[in-house]
Amino acid sequence: MTLSRSELQRGEVTLSWLESPVSRKRGSSTVVLLHGLAGSATEWIETAEALADEFHVVALDLRGHGQSSRRPADTTRRGYVEDVAAVISAASLGSPAHVVGQSMGGHTAMLLAAWHPHLVDRLVLLEATAAGFDPSGAKRLGDYFRSWTLPFKSRAAAVEALGGSSFVQAVSADLEERQDGFWPRFDPDVMEATMEFVSEPRWAEWGSVASRVLTVFAENGYFTPEERRAFLTARPGTESCELKGVGHDAHLEDPAAWLSILIEFLTRS
């Protein structure tokens, strides 16, 4: 199964996504996949291929990432969310979509469900909460990306230089090849600005989500047991599970376990 590349112009931002053919089994049912900070749609290819027999799958490059506009003027949460709303309206054939997001993409998905409930059927949040964080963390992330010695001579050189984690492997696989070497498909200052807005707590929005929700945490992920409990307590009725033996990028570290949980939730009556 081959994923095709589609685009949409929304104001000054070009949005690009990978898309599977519309499934004949479930007609117009669409699943939208949202990556985390500094990621891209390509990290969802295995997930998209696993879902494509049952669903029409859209894996979006969020603004500032991948093949979407690299330097958007607007890095607010509203900008990100309205992009996803526009893509769902364009790609889901008039029906609400199931929306799946990891980390910053999960945060975006949560706000989408709060602000545009008519667009979201089921919601899956992987390693994401509404709690926010110390805004100084955004600068630390920006400094980390600025510390990369660019360009890389090859994708393999990038993996070697950056440590070989599942996140690094995904980023390296999607590096942009230019005449002078290989470059990330994002800019550090845009990543930092994006996370400054993600740092704001969003408890009211989380509590207002009306969709059927599954939260998935990683055993070795970013969130403590206390933070997970606070998140679930703030919205009674939320389903939750844990992926064992993996970290924040659980969908890349153990795709089989991730897909088992995801498919069961999306196909359950």
Disulfide bonds with the S-S distance in Angstrom:
none
